[in-house]
Amino acid sequence: METILSLFDRYGIFAMIVIIFLEYACFPISSELVLPFSGAVARMEGISFFLLLPLSVLAGLFGTGLCYLAGRIGGDAILTKLVTRFPKTEHAIASSRKKFETYGAGAVCIGRVIPLCRTYIAFVAGAVGQSPSVYFPYSFLGITIWNSALLSFGYFLQDNWGAVSGYYARYKQYVIPVLLIGIALIILLKRRKYHTSSDVSHK
């Protein structure tokens, strides 16, 4: 984390966007730490939240797009290689597959706020052949919600960062499920609206 902070201090918003890109591209960087710190540093540097947020979402889409493309090209073979080389990924990949079976296209959005699953959901989406026209809009929704929540956490509470970060570390296991429920409700409402409009159009 000290290295990341030094990069933030030296290169500002450029370093933030690159690191967010790398996190979404499945590099071993924790978004639960990087995003709040990015928000806090941006506030200190006088960078607008409404500039940081869209840039972070674009970085996330490009990062996850690389993983999706790898899954799309490599298919199940790349998932097998991941499990063979990194046995600890087996549970996360199995969880991602289960989310697809349960939520369909919405799994891409919901998976963004589930630890481990959010790291590998892009590979699975590509491997199962999910259409880019479905994958990227759902990813955009999930990334926007996730980045908004964590960047806001650091940006708007920067003045009390020391105390707030302690509470976050203690209670983040409750924050993530709340975000998950919120996303699930959004998807259910959208589906209900879609089916209602489809039923009306068929009458």
CORVEN-V556812 format. One line per field, one symbol per residue. ss: DSSP state (h for helix, s for strand, l for the rest). psi: psi as a letter, one per 30 degrees, with the letter a starting at -180 (. if undefined). burial: I if it has 16 or more other C-alpha atoms within 10 Angstrom, else O. A space follows every 10 residues. Layout:
BEGIN
ss->???
psi->???
burial->???
END
This chain:
BEGIN
ss->lhhhhhhhhh hlhhhhhhhh hhhhllllll hhhhhhhhhh hhhhhlllhh hhhhhhhhhh hhhhhhhhhh hhhhlhhhhh hhhhhlllhh hhhhhhhhhh hhhllhhhhh hhhlllhhhh hhhhhhhlll lhhhhhhhhh hhhhhhhhhh hhhhhhlhhh hhhhhhhhhh hhhhhhhhhh hhhhhhhhhh hhhhhhhhhh hhl
psi->eeeeeeeeee fbfeeeeeee eeefgglikj ffeeeeeeee eeeefgkkef eeeeeeeeee eeefeeeeee eeefafeeee eeeeeifffe eeeeeeeeee eefbefeeee ffgjkeefef eeeeeeefgk kefeeeeeee eeeeeeeeee eeeeefgefh eeeeeeeeee gfffeeeeee eeeeeeeeee eeeeeeeeee ff.
burial->OOOIIOIIOO OIIOIIIOII IIIIIIOOIO IIOIIIIIII IIIOOOIOIO OIIOIIIIII IIIIIIIIII IIOIIIOIIO OIIOOOOOIO OIIIIIIOII OOIOIIIIII IIIIOIIIII IIIIIIIOOI OOOOIIOIII IIIIIIIIOI IIIIIOIIOO IOOOIOOOOO OOOOOIOOII OOIIOOIOOO OOOOOOOOOO OOO
END
